[in-house]
Amino acid sequence: MRIPGLVSCAPSGRRPVITPPPPHLSLETGHRTLDTPLQRPRHVHGLVGFDAVADLDVVKVGDLEAALHAAADFLHIILEALERIQGQVLLQHRAFADQPILVAPLHDAVGDHAAGDVAVLADLDDLADFQVPVVLFSGGEPLIRPDIFDLIEYAAKKKMRAVVSTNGTLITGDTAARLKDAGISYAGISLDGLEGTNDRFRGVKGAFAQSLQGVRNCLKNGVKVGLRFTITQHNFQDVTGIFDLLENERIPRVCFYHLVYAGRGNKLVKDCLSHEQTRAVVDLIIDRTRQIHEAGKAVEVLTVDNHTDGPYVYMRLLKENPVRAANVLELLKMNGGNNSGVGIGCVSWDGAVHPDQFWRHYSPGNVKDRPFSKIWTDPSDELLPKLRDRKKFLKGRCAACKWLDICNGNFRVRAEAVTGDIWAPEPDCYLTDREIGL
């Protein structure tokens, strides 16, 4: 939702469906991922639902970096990926609106690039036939793949919005021009803070400057570009500076991601903000977004991966602008909250399909054995039908919460990581018992 211009984009939920409509897909290719979102409600002026993108230009689609934050140690995963998926293509997919978002990786092409290309195109064909509206290429680093521009062009010709999620360091002026010519719809460039913070995290001095130059090259060549920033204990103090950077560089979009921990990533719980810190950061994002729009600057600001943001912003807006709050509430209801396993899916580098890009420890099937569309619509899976009808399984605060229709139980992988129970209350819900109606 926007206040005004504030957008929250995240895995968004939809009404439960046993045979979901076309999802948003992401394809990973060794060092890169292809991700695609589904159709979303069209823009309602000045308002966008949290965990939804009403003015759907592009949506956050789980690139590997986000999965790394959520699923495991960064360096370990990168090294493992370099060893195992060199030359492969991974397709990830996410969807927004009435259709599921999926991530679907392509076939293993190590040592046989031609065969890999055929597999990738076959996966793209399946996604297009499944009416996936957006494909996001990420990784790893998608721009390392030599034929990335061909894949983007192919996806675009299939009437899917082609999106890339990258660290931006390889986006020269020529690369930006080639992305534009290939039909890219959006480039999301990841920063982990301002220069000092980012370079410490990346382990490379000068990484921030190279990423920023990539942003500038996109802007010069007419490629819509935005920043991706995952908020942790190590960088939340840089949020104000990121807003300054947006204004100074005239960057039209930023996505602030809440940390999602899952699987081995449960070690990252200590890196999450406290509930009090999260409220303060969300308030800061709202305040700075309002200031930017009151100054007449059109910037899209999104919060991602914590569906608590929706009711929190609504309650604040209810005090400040009741008329707009009523419209926002309708958008939130339309969006429906978390969409993992419904409108969001993932396909790993090895072809394994997952309920979302964080849920790498469970898979209902592999695209090397059957198409993503068949896996996603198979009613016999033990988990996906429950995720699509989750309200009857939720426990504790989530089950009793008055915002359940808006949040849909948030991220089940976080609950599982902390408690071992998929249906336990969301640990990163920062609303008080009173605020949720208890």
MOFEN-V672455 format. One record per helix or strand of 3 or more residues. SS is the DSSP state (H for helix, E for strand). FROM is the first residue (numbers start at 1). TO is the last residue. If there is no record, write none. Layout:
ss->SS from->FROM to->TO
ss->SS from->FROM to->TO
//
This chain:
ss->E from->6 to->8
ss->E from->24 to->29
ss->E from->32 to->35
ss->H from->64 to->71
ss->H from->74 to->84
ss->E from->89 to->94
ss->H from->113 to->129
ss->E from->134 to->137
ss->H from->142 to->144
ss->H from->148 to->157
ss->E from->161 to->166
ss->H from->173 to->182
ss->E from->184 to->190
ss->H from->195 to->202
ss->H from->207 to->220
ss->E from->225 to->231
ss->H from->236 to->249
ss->E from->253 to->258
ss->H from->263 to->271
ss->H from->275 to->294
ss->E from->300 to->304
ss->H from->308 to->320
ss->H from->322 to->335
ss->E from->352 to->354
ss->H from->372 to->376
ss->H from->384 to->387
ss->H from->390 to->392
ss->H from->396 to->400
ss->H from->404 to->407
ss->H from->412 to->419
//
